[in-house]
């Protein structure tokens, strides 16, 4: 991204507190979804053909820890761009392997630890950094959009879980 590219907001219009509230609301949504799952739901297929409910709940908690890394990539101007033909299968395998033995308690703890680190990362953003960005995983992202994508990621997989459980 360059300074000449238009952006949706500027450093003076980014509301850090609104982002913090959005992240807290997403955390509450994750916890509510987790609490709504019965033991037998964990092994049910989700609306995402690659993963079951356990795997998606683990994936959401695991992926959250990578958002601060994306912020750092934006700061440095150096994104991660592996080819999709490697990343998509790798993501599926990492999730399937990582979710083995996952429990409601373990994913709750994983999510909460990552959430705390994300909130600390949010607090570290300087006013002039919000629009720093890179091309990462094939998409143009900024520090601001990285924080906002946490909720989008949760909503995408929450819908997958609900669809798989017949709740949509």
C-alpha angles and dihedrals in degrees: 000000000000134000088250093062116098117244133196094240143007133227090266094055100047109108106209092187091054090052090048091051091048091052091048090049090050090050089051089049091052091050092047091051091047092050091050093059119099119212091256091053092068094075097041121110116258128216087264106082092212097060145034125223095271091051093050093049089050091045092054092051094043095046093051091071091062097061094080087052089055089052089053091049089053090051092051095040092233119117132190112245113170115165115271091235087067101034101048096054091039091053090050093049095044090051095046092047096041094049094057106118093007114153134188089259095048095049091044090054093044091050094046094049091050091045092054090052091048092052090050088050090051090053090053096058112111119220092249094051104066096096097042105120151166142191105263128172088354096305135099108242136175131196089259095049090048091061092044092050091065090076092044091053092050093047092050093055095036086060090049091053095046092047091052091050093046093247099120 
